[in-house]
Amino acid sequence: MEEIEHLKTRLADVVHLNHAAAVLGWDQQVNMPPGGAPARAEQLATLSRLAHEKFTAEETGRLVEAAAAQVDGLDYDSDAAALVRVVKHDYELATRVPAALVAELARLTSQAHEVWAKARAEADFAAFVPMLERILDLKRQEAEALGYQERMYDALLDQYEPNMKTADVERLFDELRVELVPFVAQVFANLDAVDDSPVHKKYDIARQAEFGLKVIERIGYDMARGRQDKSVHPFTTEFSIGDVRITTRYIEDWMPSALFGSIHEAGHAMYEQGSNPAFEGTFLAGGTSLGVHESQSRLWENVIGRSRAFWGVFYGDLQKLFPEQLGDVSLEAFYKAINAVTRSLIRVEADEVTYNLHIMLRFELEKDLLEGRLPVRDLRDAWNAKMEAYLGITPPDDGRHGVLQDVHWSSGLIGYFPTYSLGNFLSVQYWNKALQDVPSIPDDIARGEFGSLLGWLRENIHRHGRKYWPAELTERVTGEPIQVGPFLRYLKEKYTDIYGL
Amino acid sequence: MEEIEHLKTRLADVVHLNHAAAVLGWDQQVNMPPGGAPARAEQLATLSRLAHEKFTAEETGRLVEAAAAQVDGLDYDSDAAALVRVVKHDYELATRVPAALVAELARLTSQAHEVWAKARAEADFAAFVPMLERILDLKRQEAEALGYQERMYDALLDQYEPNMKTADVERLFDELRVELVPFVAQVFANLDAVDDSPVHKKYDIARQAEFGLKVIERIGYDMARGRQDKSVHPFTTEFSIGDVRITTRYIEDWMPSALFGSIHEAGHAMYEQGSNPAFEGTFLAGGTSLGVHESQSRLWENVIGRSRAFWGVFYGDLQKLFPEQLGDVSLEAFYKAINAVTRSLIRVEADEVTYNLHIMLRFELEKDLLEGRLPVRDLRDAWNAKMEAYLGITPPDDGRHGVLQDVHWSSGLIGYFPTYSLGNFLSVQYWNKALQDVPSIPDDIARGEFGSLLGWLRENIHRHGRKYWPAELTERVTGEPIQVGPFLRYLKEKYTDIYGL
């Protein structure tokens, strides 16, 4: 397999450059003194450019072709065939977009970030309009360069969720909308049934950190191959299978933010830590798509982390750590408080019930923007109309409560939002299948043993890395394509109980 | 100046790759979980190789030649001429050593490090002999490749102290030896005159850290362009002029270790922070040699940090922080304790008086080893004989108290040791000149104002970065070449007083 080895050697440079850039990016958000910013931007630009040059060089193309010829006839499931498949896919995408367009997008979005941050702070939608128009124009050029068969949005979506089509997402959201919108209205009519004041008391941040760390270690985040730090925006980043780090943000008077944020990031991190060690330094390490990645974080955060069984294990410890805040709060009251639904205006603060409506709204708007059915100047009104239709509320401002709240569009991330919901749908499908395969999981979790669930995830999902495309993986794991039904049933059952509907 | 700009652009990639490697190296020692080690070694090897390839490519040589033609006739002091001078020097050195030899040295020293660490732990000199023989063999090949006129050692010394010759160092050490050896004997005969027990009490590490940080900020280490972390071996590293970081190691029952270690590293860091901002991203940023670098760290650590005037400023605060340990220790007793001389066996723990004897010994041995006058198998005996001759003591073991104590030789660092002493000599020369230029400095320091000294260092040394070779810089600053006399006078005066000789 000489050709494969040549290809691997060449691509190891690309992987190392990208991982070096990831270290610099992590450091920038976790440690860097302010004076380091200008040079760091230059360093990151150089690393990205060198990685891109190395990867898109004709020599890489020749090695890919030679390796492809060599794996021809090999079993689809072999690592060698999978590696060539993945590299060929990435190479084609990377070489289709002209370097000049990549550079222009990088420049524009860096500029746009400043404009967006100011516009958001001042809740001044009009100030952001010309910027978003220019971004959409470049993203349309990018989509044309990438190519698509039916929908321009397909080309962008494919970058985050390979092979997923716009029409597939529309079908899933259509099914979600028809059941979820009336259910949300029903919950909203009964909001008084849950008191979330216990989680809004003051919780000492050092103790929050201590407890959160204990929880994520207990569920299986391997600290010998990871670490947790503080940052303004929580994220997971990997420098190798043996070094996958998470960050958390602490809010004194809203304890669930850090706690469930940590469990969420640990879910992402455990996926990365679970790649087959033989994939280290190759394109096969890591998650196969953003949707599958989000399924892991949401499974641990919500399906497990916000369950009664989970808190049956941990609540005593939490009460001991915060006797003043929780001494007289029952387990049941705490369980309800951490699952409280609110008339949420802000996506990142939204509960499990309303969260996907926020995503659906963004998906509908961004594809209309991209495909030219919605002029940017009408975006704010369209946003507010959908907020009213789906959630029955109108944002009080266009800034952090409204159309400017998310960073994504200013960063050129179009086609990214739906993967959050795909992850939510998949989390329940995978969970159901795990229960079917390993019926002891609920009892294990009730005893504080998370190994049987993590073992199932490792075996069925994590170890494969990028070996299978997301739809293939879901078929292999569950025998079915992605579906919204299981998620809806899970949600309705859980919240009908909590809200006594 | 188009050619210069082309050269700068190409070299910016090299600088960015090297700085990225520095970030990865810092992270490895400060943050990295153990699982990250294997991949990190690969990443660092890739970054170094890409930087080396880019720098030594023929295209760089062509750009250097074109730029050299362009600056021909420009003033020697112009930044453009200096840049070409420095790059040409580095390019020639980098292209002289064959890539195969560089790789072999990297492989061997990585192996040697393990062998050395084990031999040191087991105080087993014989186990390290074959390794050191192979290293010396490769270093001789390296010296031949680099080229030299008189002495093989010149070629290696030049890498750390450009243009300095072995004969120059020998002359300095000859002068030092004749005066220092008898003086040390004199101090040793009076060791009872100083009680160092106050600094060997237990000092809470968090408070040590708090106080140390206050001190280094006060003397001028800019925390908006730096930060301090913990690591096993203290070091300074720079990712840009705007991001220069230090690390410190804390020992509970030997407080001076962290305190003076922090001031020492801050001295290095202030030199890096003081480069002309116009040099950012070019080969002109940073220190001009290890010797000049060490002059800055030792000036702050010893000449300033271990002076009566300095503790007149800080001692009250330190006593308040550690009332139990220092409440009944007078300023004078504390001043003596932090300057206590010991029959030191270990270089890194040595006091100001004996330190340079340790360096002289290593310099004499390593040039004899390299130039073939001392067989490796006889090194231990030669070491012990010199310890007896210079310090009047024989090491009780060959491990951490003896010939295997330092990491340098196992890392292939031959020619590096003398720069520690050059730094000590220069620190006093620069200090004397600063006092002559700005007579208010002692009064300023007594009032806790360090700006006049730092300003003088910035103006005369720091801002120039690598613009002048070390000997040129010293001539420019002091009007003289490097000398050992001022250092000897400073030492004798200080310690005659402390020990009441």
Boltz contact constraints between the chains, C-beta under 6 A:
constraints:
  - contact:
      token1: [A, 13]
      token2: [B, 46]
      max_distance: 6.0
  - contact:
      token1: [A, 16]
      token2: [B, 43]
      max_distance: 6.0
  - contact:
      token1: [A, 16]
      token2: [B, 46]
      max_distance: 6.0
  - contact:
      token1: [A, 19]
      token2: [B, 43]
      max_distance: 6.0
  - contact:
      token1: [A, 20]
      token2: [B, 20]
      max_distance: 6.0
  - contact:
      token1: [A, 20]
      token2: [B, 43]
      max_distance: 6.0
  - contact:
      token1: [A, 20]
      token2: [B, 47]
      max_distance: 6.0
  - contact:
      token1: [A, 23]
      token2: [B, 24]
      max_distance: 6.0
  - contact:
      token1: [A, 23]
      token2: [B, 27]
      max_distance: 6.0
  - contact:
      token1: [A, 24]
      token2: [B, 23]
      max_distance: 6.0
  - contact:
      token1: [A, 27]
      token2: [B, 23]
      max_distance: 6.0
  - contact:
      token1: [A, 33]
      token2: [B, 224]
      max_distance: 6.0
  - contact:
      token1: [A, 33]
      token2: [B, 225]
      max_distance: 6.0
  - contact:
      token1: [A, 33]
      token2: [B, 226]
      max_distance: 6.0
  - contact:
      token1: [A, 33]
      token2: [B, 227]
      max_distance: 6.0
  - contact:
      token1: [A, 33]
      token2: [B, 243]
      max_distance: 6.0
  - contact:
      token1: [A, 34]
      token2: [B, 224]
      max_distance: 6.0
  - contact:
      token1: [A, 35]
      token2: [B, 224]
      max_distance: 6.0
  - contact:
      token1: [A, 35]
      token2: [B, 225]
      max_distance: 6.0
  - contact:
      token1: [A, 35]
      token2: [B, 242]
      max_distance: 6.0
  - contact:
      token1: [A, 35]
      token2: [B, 243]
      max_distance: 6.0
  - contact:
      token1: [A, 36]
      token2: [B, 240]
      max_distance: 6.0
  - contact:
      token1: [A, 36]
      token2: [B, 242]
      max_distance: 6.0
  - contact:
      token1: [A, 36]
      token2: [B, 243]
      max_distance: 6.0
  - contact:
      token1: [A, 39]
      token2: [B, 240]
      max_distance: 6.0
  - contact:
      token1: [A, 39]
      token2: [B, 242]
      max_distance: 6.0
  - contact:
      token1: [A, 43]
      token2: [B, 16]
      max_distance: 6.0
  - contact:
      token1: [A, 43]
      token2: [B, 19]
      max_distance: 6.0
  - contact:
      token1: [A, 43]
      token2: [B, 20]
      max_distance: 6.0
  - contact:
      token1: [A, 46]
      token2: [B, 13]
      max_distance: 6.0
  - contact:
      token1: [A, 46]
      token2: [B, 16]
      max_distance: 6.0
  - contact:
      token1: [A, 47]
      token2: [B, 20]
      max_distance: 6.0
  - contact:
      token1: [A, 224]
      token2: [B, 33]
      max_distance: 6.0
  - contact:
      token1: [A, 224]
      token2: [B, 34]
      max_distance: 6.0
  - contact:
      token1: [A, 224]
      token2: [B, 35]
      max_distance: 6.0
  - contact:
      token1: [A, 225]
      token2: [B, 33]
      max_distance: 6.0
  - contact:
      token1: [A, 225]
      token2: [B, 35]
      max_distance: 6.0
  - contact:
      token1: [A, 226]
      token2: [B, 33]
      max_distance: 6.0
  - contact:
      token1: [A, 227]
      token2: [B, 33]
      max_distance: 6.0
  - contact:
      token1: [A, 240]
      token2: [B, 36]
      max_distance: 6.0
  - contact:
      token1: [A, 240]
      token2: [B, 39]
      max_distance: 6.0
  - contact:
      token1: [A, 242]
      token2: [B, 35]
      max_distance: 6.0
  - contact:
      token1: [A, 242]
      token2: [B, 36]
      max_distance: 6.0
  - contact:
      token1: [A, 242]
      token2: [B, 39]
      max_distance: 6.0
  - contact:
      token1: [A, 243]
      token2: [B, 33]
      max_distance: 6.0
  - contact:
      token1: [A, 243]
      token2: [B, 35]
      max_distance: 6.0
  - contact:
      token1: [A, 243]
      token2: [B, 36]
      max_distance: 6.0
